[in-house]
Amino acid sequence: MHAYLLEGDEGRILVDTGLGLPGDEEAWEGIAADAIVLTHMHPDHVGGAERAAEATCALVHQLELDYDQCVRVWGSADWPERMAGWFRSHGVPAPVADELIVQGHAVAPFIRFVRDPRLLREGESLDGWEVLWLPGHADGHVALLRDGVLVSGDVLLHEISPAVGLYPESRPDPLADYLGSLERIVELDPRVAYGGHGEPVRAPAARARELLAHHERRLEDTRAALGPEPLSGYEVSLRLFGDELSPPQRRFAVAETLSHLEHLVARGQAARGFADRTLAYTAT
């Protein structure tokens, strides 16, 4: 995960803070930052926020929606159990879903987010950088833009297609959100984007168009996997991604599949119902 130190009109802005593993606090020693911006609440971006804030004495900034979800997830002792139950409702077998509980409790102790940050608003200026709300990869994902430079977090990456999954207590159609964010990047046409992982994106609008086309193909594949018989999100993920994935990979595969299924439902190209008390989908 990349963190960035940006020059502002009156100071410096630290963007993202890593997972927050023991010993990471040494990374912030000597860093002069006047503000910290968290692009989104995923653990590898928000986990070290408290340590970074303590080391720099900088005020943490976060979109309100993102902070609310941060509290629900990382401030709740039962989030792994709730997540596992939600996956079971989409047909994920109990042993696979229960592995999520183990993983969730393993990473949670390292996540030290900051309570009551300064809440960001879409379109505001933070020390000369424009705040953009670009949801999809995360509901409350923000990016910073100035003079054609987009600090994009995980909304736009060089070689990776950012994960767009449906999770409990989230916005209902994250893929629609993400497609809208990509279209906005095309319209803004920045000259370079610095993402949360990998190399800089030297042609952000072109990369956004590639990702728009990628998800249209994935939607076609998802629709082709459906038929008249109800299938759970887990069953559809097996058709799309195969059955050789590890439990963590399966979690992402199911969440990604569900985001595409729900977008097909919103388009009127699939229907959602129940089969044996499990949420299931059919073609329309």
C-alpha positions as CSV (number, residue, x, y, z in Angstrom):
1,M,0.0,0.0,0.0
2,H,1.3,3.5,-0.9
3,A,1.1,6.5,1.3
4,Y,1.6,10.0,-0.1
5,L,2.9,13.3,1.3
6,L,1.3,16.1,-0.7
7,E,2.3,19.8,-0.7
8,G,-0.7,22.0,0.1
9,D,-1.1,25.8,0.1
10,E,-0.1,26.1,3.8
11,G,1.2,22.7,4.8
12,R,1.5,19.0,3.9
13,I,-1.1,16.3,3.6
14,L,-0.4,12.7,4.4
15,V,-2.7,10.4,2.4
16,D,-3.4,7.0,3.9
17,T,-1.6,5.2,6.7
18,G,-1.2,1.5,6.0
19,L,-2.3,-1.5,8.0
20,G,-0.8,-0.4,11.3
21,L,1.2,-3.5,12.2
22,P,3.4,-3.5,15.3
23,G,6.5,-1.4,14.6
24,D,4.9,0.6,11.8
25,E,4.8,3.7,14.1
26,E,8.5,4.1,13.4
27,A,7.6,4.9,9.7
28,W,6.0,8.1,10.8
29,E,9.0,9.5,12.8
30,G,10.3,12.6,11.2
31,I,7.3,13.0,8.9
32,A,6.0,16.6,8.9
33,A,2.3,16.5,8.1
34,D,-0.4,19.1,8.9
35,A,-3.3,16.9,7.9
36,I,-4.0,13.2,7.3
37,V,-6.6,12.1,4.7
38,L,-7.9,8.6,4.6
39,T,-9.1,7.6,1.2
40,H,-11.3,4.7,2.6
41,M,-11.8,2.5,5.6
42,H,-10.2,-0.8,4.3
43,P,-7.6,-2.0,6.8
44,D,-4.5,-1.4,4.6
45,H,-5.5,2.3,4.4
46,V,-7.0,3.2,7.8
47,G,-5.3,0.7,10.2
48,G,-2.3,2.9,11.1
49,A,-4.3,6.2,11.4
50,E,-4.0,6.5,15.2
51,R,-0.2,5.9,15.1
52,A,0.3,8.3,12.3
53,A,-1.8,11.0,14.0
54,E,0.1,10.6,17.3
55,A,3.5,10.8,15.5
56,T,2.7,13.8,13.4
57,C,0.1,15.6,15.6
58,A,-1.9,16.1,12.4
59,L,-5.7,16.1,12.2
60,V,-7.3,13.1,10.5
61,H,-9.8,13.8,7.7
62,Q,-12.4,11.2,6.5
63,L,-15.7,11.3,4.6
64,E,-18.6,10.9,7.0
65,L,-20.0,7.9,5.2
66,D,-16.6,6.2,5.4
67,Y,-16.1,7.0,9.0
68,D,-19.6,5.6,9.9
69,Q,-18.7,2.4,8.2
70,C,-15.3,2.4,9.9
71,V,-17.0,2.5,13.3
72,R,-19.5,-0.2,12.3
73,V,-16.7,-2.6,11.1
74,W,-13.6,-1.9,13.2
75,G,-15.4,-0.5,16.2
76,S,-17.7,-3.6,16.6
77,A,-16.6,-6.8,18.3
78,D,-19.1,-8.9,16.4
79,W,-18.5,-7.7,12.9
80,P,-16.7,-11.0,11.8
81,E,-19.8,-13.0,12.9
82,R,-22.2,-10.6,11.2
83,M,-20.1,-10.8,8.0
84,A,-20.0,-14.6,8.1
85,G,-23.8,-14.8,8.6
86,W,-24.4,-12.5,5.7
87,F,-22.2,-14.7,3.4
88,R,-24.1,-17.8,4.6
89,S,-27.3,-16.1,3.5
90,H,-25.9,-16.0,0.0
91,G,-25.1,-19.7,0.0
92,V,-21.5,-19.8,1.2
93,P,-21.0,-23.1,3.0
94,A,-20.6,-22.8,6.7
95,P,-16.9,-23.9,6.9
96,V,-15.9,-21.3,4.3
97,A,-18.0,-18.6,6.0
98,D,-16.7,-19.5,9.4
99,E,-13.1,-19.0,8.2
100,L,-14.1,-15.3,7.8
101,I,-14.6,-15.1,11.5
102,V,-11.1,-16.3,12.2
103,Q,-9.6,-13.9,9.6
104,G,-11.7,-11.0,10.9
105,H,-10.6,-11.4,14.5
106,A,-7.0,-11.9,13.4
107,V,-6.7,-8.5,11.6
108,A,-9.0,-6.4,13.9
109,P,-6.4,-5.8,16.7
110,F,-4.1,-4.0,14.3
111,I,-6.8,-1.6,13.1
112,R,-6.4,1.6,15.2
113,F,-8.6,4.2,13.5
114,V,-9.1,7.7,14.8
115,R,-12.4,8.5,16.6
116,D,-14.2,11.7,15.6
117,P,-12.1,12.8,12.7
118,R,-12.7,16.0,10.8
119,L,-15.4,15.1,8.3
120,L,-14.7,15.7,4.6
121,R,-17.3,16.9,2.1
122,E,-17.5,16.3,-1.6
123,G,-16.2,19.3,-3.6
124,E,-14.5,21.1,-0.7
125,S,-10.9,22.3,-0.9
126,L,-8.4,20.9,1.6
127,D,-5.3,23.1,1.5
128,G,-5.7,23.6,-2.2
129,W,-6.6,20.0,-3.1
130,E,-10.2,19.3,-4.2
131,V,-12.0,16.5,-2.4
132,L,-13.8,14.0,-4.7
133,W,-16.2,11.4,-3.6
134,L,-15.6,8.4,-5.9
135,P,-17.6,5.4,-4.4
136,G,-17.6,1.8,-5.6
137,H,-14.5,0.1,-4.3
138,A,-15.6,1.5,-0.9
139,D,-18.9,3.4,-0.3
140,G,-17.1,6.4,1.2
141,H,-14.0,6.4,-1.0
142,V,-12.4,9.8,-1.6
143,A,-9.6,11.1,-3.9
144,L,-7.8,14.4,-4.1
145,L,-7.3,16.4,-7.3
146,R,-5.1,19.4,-8.0
147,D,-3.6,20.7,-11.3
148,G,-4.3,17.5,-13.2
149,V,-2.9,15.2,-10.4
150,L,-5.3,12.7,-9.0
151,V,-4.4,10.9,-5.8
152,S,-6.8,8.1,-6.4
153,G,-6.6,5.6,-3.5
154,D,-7.9,2.3,-4.8
155,V,-10.5,3.7,-7.2
156,L,-8.0,3.6,-10.1
157,L,-5.0,1.3,-10.2
158,H,-2.3,0.6,-12.9
159,E,-2.7,-3.1,-13.5
160,I,-5.2,-4.3,-11.0
161,S,-9.0,-4.1,-11.4
162,P,-10.1,-2.7,-8.1
163,A,-12.4,-5.0,-6.2
164,V,-16.0,-3.9,-6.3
165,G,-18.0,-6.1,-3.9
166,L,-21.4,-6.1,-2.2
167,Y,-21.2,-6.4,1.6
168,P,-23.6,-6.1,4.5
169,E,-24.8,-2.6,5.5
170,S,-23.4,-1.1,2.4
171,R,-24.9,0.9,-0.5
172,P,-27.2,-1.3,-2.5
173,D,-25.5,-1.1,-6.0
174,P,-21.7,-0.6,-5.5
175,L,-21.0,-1.5,-9.2
176,A,-23.3,1.4,-10.4
177,D,-21.4,3.7,-8.0
178,Y,-18.1,2.5,-9.4
179,L,-19.1,2.8,-13.0
180,G,-20.2,6.4,-12.2
181,S,-16.8,7.1,-10.6
182,L,-15.0,5.8,-13.6
183,E,-17.1,8.0,-15.9
184,R,-16.3,11.0,-13.7
185,I,-12.6,10.3,-14.1
186,V,-13.0,10.2,-17.8
187,E,-14.7,13.6,-17.7
188,L,-12.1,15.1,-15.4
189,D,-9.3,13.7,-17.6
190,P,-6.4,14.1,-15.1
191,R,-2.9,13.8,-16.5
192,V,-1.7,11.3,-13.9
193,A,-3.2,9.3,-11.1
194,Y,-1.3,8.0,-8.1
195,G,-3.1,4.9,-6.7
196,G,-2.9,3.1,-3.4
197,H,-1.0,0.2,-5.0
198,G,1.3,-0.3,-8.0
199,E,2.8,2.2,-10.5
200,P,1.3,5.6,-11.3
201,V,-1.4,5.6,-14.0
202,R,-0.1,7.9,-16.8
203,A,-3.4,8.0,-18.8
204,P,-6.1,7.9,-16.2
205,A,-9.1,8.5,-18.5
206,A,-7.9,5.7,-20.8
207,R,-7.5,3.4,-17.8
208,A,-11.0,4.3,-16.6
209,R,-12.4,3.4,-20.0
210,E,-10.6,0.0,-19.8
211,L,-12.2,-0.7,-16.5
212,L,-15.6,0.3,-17.8
213,A,-15.2,-2.2,-20.6
214,H,-14.0,-4.8,-18.2
215,H,-17.1,-4.6,-16.0
216,E,-19.4,-4.7,-19.0
217,R,-17.8,-8.0,-20.0
218,R,-18.0,-9.3,-16.5
219,L,-21.7,-8.3,-16.4
220,E,-22.3,-10.3,-19.7
221,D,-20.5,-13.3,-18.2
222,T,-22.5,-13.0,-15.0
223,R,-25.8,-12.9,-16.9
224,A,-24.7,-15.8,-19.0
225,A,-24.1,-17.9,-15.9
226,L,-27.8,-17.5,-14.9
227,G,-30.7,-19.5,-16.0
228,P,-34.3,-20.2,-15.0
229,E,-33.3,-22.2,-11.9
230,P,-32.4,-20.0,-8.9
231,L,-28.7,-19.9,-8.1
232,S,-27.1,-18.4,-5.0
233,G,-24.3,-15.8,-5.3
234,Y,-21.9,-18.5,-4.1
235,E,-23.1,-20.9,-6.9
236,V,-22.7,-18.2,-9.5
237,S,-19.2,-17.4,-8.2
238,L,-18.3,-21.0,-8.8
239,R,-19.3,-20.7,-12.4
240,L,-17.4,-17.5,-12.9
241,F,-14.3,-18.1,-10.8
242,G,-14.0,-21.9,-10.5
243,D,-13.9,-24.0,-7.3
244,E,-10.1,-23.9,-6.5
245,L,-10.0,-20.6,-4.5
246,S,-8.9,-20.2,-0.9
247,P,-11.4,-19.0,1.6
248,P,-10.1,-15.3,1.4
249,Q,-10.2,-15.5,-2.4
250,R,-13.7,-17.0,-2.3
251,R,-14.9,-14.2,-0.1
252,F,-13.8,-11.6,-2.7
253,A,-15.2,-13.7,-5.6
254,V,-18.6,-14.0,-3.9
255,A,-18.7,-10.3,-3.0
256,E,-17.7,-9.3,-6.6
257,T,-20.3,-11.7,-8.1
258,L,-23.0,-10.2,-5.9
259,S,-22.2,-6.7,-6.9
260,H,-22.6,-7.7,-10.6
261,L,-25.8,-9.7,-9.8
262,E,-27.3,-6.8,-8.0
263,H,-26.5,-4.4,-10.9
264,L,-28.1,-6.9,-13.3
265,V,-31.2,-6.8,-11.0
266,A,-31.2,-3.0,-11.2
267,R,-31.0,-3.1,-15.0
268,G,-33.9,-5.6,-15.1
269,Q,-31.7,-8.3,-16.5
270,A,-31.9,-10.6,-13.5
271,A,-34.3,-11.3,-10.6
272,R,-33.7,-11.8,-6.9
273,G,-35.6,-14.2,-4.7
274,F,-35.3,-17.0,-2.2
275,A,-34.5,-20.7,-2.6
276,D,-34.4,-22.8,0.5
277,R,-34.0,-19.7,2.7
278,T,-31.0,-18.6,0.6
279,L,-31.0,-15.5,-1.5
280,A,-30.8,-16.6,-5.1
281,Y,-30.9,-15.1,-8.6
282,T,-32.4,-16.1,-12.0
283,A,-32.2,-14.7,-15.5
284,T,-35.0,-12.5,-16.9
